[in-house]
Amino acid sequence: MYNKQDEGVGNVNLGKYIKDIIKAQGRTIAWVSDQLSFNERTLAGKLNRNSVSGDDLMRLSILLGINLEELKEEYKMKITEYTILDFKGYNGPVPYHYVVVKLGENLYYKTYQKDRLEVTQDIRYASHIEPKYGDEQVEFIKKFYDEFGKRK
């Protein structure tokens, strides 16, 4: 069965979560597709790419008995660390140097909104910060956002 620890604190791979529920119920993607009048390849692709729409999630949750309240709890972000990761190297002949703020296992700072932080599970999409501003960014996050990424 799906183990949210596979994805890190507060991060759920929705496609994997749904595929694991389908398997645990002894069903197949073909069966689910047939029940919901989805194209089987399209549904499999959405699950594999973790790109399930809200409408699809609602229909799947009704068919498979997915408790959306429990799923919502798994999606809650929790900041467990403030680590600055330093990256330097060359992109061809061009040197680069930036830092990324790690907020938890598989949880990286992306940007902030007025009321919440935006984070990503994929370090490639994390905010690349000028190294001299890394500590400043961490202090900003600590000062204005709580451990769940909400504005204080």
Secondary structure by P-SEA (a helix, b strand, c coil): ccccccccccccaaaaaaaaaaaaacccaaaaaaaacccaaaaaaaaaaccccaaaaaaaaaaacccaaaaaaaabbbbccbbbbbbbbbcccbbbbbbbbbcccccccccccccbbbbbccccccccccccaaaaaaaaaaaccccccccc
